[in-house]
Amino acid sequence: MSAVSSRLPVFPWDRLEPYKATAAAHPDGIVDLSVGTPVDPVPAVIRQALADAADSPGYPTVWGTAALRDALTGWVERRLGARGVEHANVLPVVGSKELVAWLPTQLGLGPGDKVAFPRLAYPTYAVGARLAGAEPVEYDEPWELDPAGLKLLWLNSPSNPTGRVLSKEELRRAVTWAREHGVLLLSDECYLELGWEADPVSVLHPDVCGGSYEGVVAVHSLSKRSNLAGYRAAFVAGDAAVLGELLQIRKHGGMMVAAPVQAATVAALGDDAHVAEQRARYAARRTALRAAFEGAGFRIEHSEASLYLWATRDASCWETVGELAERGILVAPGDFYGEAGERFVRIAFTATDERVEAAVRRLAE
């Protein structure tokens, strides 16, 4: 039996553990700006919905309740500007990372097939390709790719880690190119509601996809917008043929979102107030951390959206990680996201206000 794990790199976050220990030894404690996990409370309206659905002894369905599908289609039309979205155009998933990691396998990709993603990217795109035995391919611009053998093209706007936002024109060009070459396009839009200096647009917007979802699927998550990382609540929307195939496969695999989480998702997508409140928290933390890091000699690139600052002092990312760890501040090394990030670090502004203030003080010393 060959170990599937042999296809994969070392789990990146394990490499950060020694630096985390150094930062944790700071007299005033660690300021963890690395992983980007939410730290603020789950909104009351969502917790109440979860509690009300706690008595759920039966199996949930993979497709979700009709109420959930109504919530998903309604939100996609209202928030993303999509038109004519039906239940067949949406599918709940058990967190977006699970979807990204297993999508190539569920689509039947394997040796000889290629999966493309940005040169600086969330590492799970490559992991998904490797799990399926497909070839991971990096790109600078998607329309410059060789389409031979390419089966799956990932876009990511707003980007993790850089915060770069693709324009409508760039998105439309990518969709057109993918359709011309018969390549399925997946757009990871998990940070779409966290634009700061740009207004991110979905690939499902009619100005991008032309009003047709053929060959196009968008990925969305409630982890960041609603502090639901612990709930594993996410969904995909777009091409009904692709989602229908995934639904059949996921039924066999038992990939069901828990019934209370389905109910919580309905509540989360139906309430905009908590999203605005959370945005305000992140905006204040972003402003404070950006000023502090720039004052400490860092240059911030892109970062017009998402939950991160993409920063450099033109030094090795691990050297920077080490120096910040001595101050009790933990950040993510840029090479977690590709060799092109070797001189950058990713700074999450998901710490509490008190921890952000601590980081600001330390950087000024």
CORWO-V20934 format. One line per field, one symbol per residue. psi: psi as a letter, one per 30 degrees, with the letter a starting at -180 (. if undefined). A space follows every 10 residues. Layout:
psi->???
//
This chain:
psi->kkkefffllk jefeffeeee eeeffkeglk jjgdehkkfl kkkeeeeeee efgfiiflkl leflleeeee eeeeeeeeef glkhklefgl kklikfeeee efeeeffgla kflkkkllej lkffeeeeee efglkkklle keffljfkfk fkjkljkkkj ffgkkkleee eeeeeeeeee ghkkkkjjhf geghkegljk klffkffefg fkgkgkkkkl kgeeeghgef fijlllkbje eeeeeeeeef eefhikkkee eeeeeeeeff jfefeeeeee eeeeeeeeee eeeefgglkk kbgflaglkj llghlkeeee eeeeefggkk lkkfffglff gfgllkjkhg lleeeeeeee eeff.
//
